[in-house]
Amino acid sequence: MYRPPLRGRPTLADKKVLLVDSCQAMREVRAAVLRSHGVAVHAAKGISAARSLWQPRLYDLVMLDVRRYSPGETLEFYEQIKRASPHEQVVFLVGPQPIFRLLGPVKSSRKMPHPDSGERPSDASSLL
């Protein structure tokens, strides 16, 4: 359900995010954008560093760039989070993969444009 922002207070203020990305430049850019919206960001270079920072119910969101880690390692960290804190929110950061170029347009019942097409969904309802 959509809730309009409270007057005078950014909607993201006072949120805490654990950002996991091995690419320093991307990590710094993502962290700077989040911080500019009032989000407290703890950044980790890798999953092992993220494991030492992560605690149940400490973060509002865990952002994990899955392109930089093995699927097994990523899934193991995700399952660790969900076992300890089932309602914890986790976002997997992904981007256009080379496989999209090989497969061509992805067929979907959600009317999503192909990632490399440059098209944008016509409205948010097309994403639901």
Beta strands, then each sheet from edge to edge (+ up, - down):
strand 1: 16-20
strand 2: 40-44
strand 3: 61-65
strand 4: 90-93
sheet 1: 2+ 1+ 3+ 4+
end
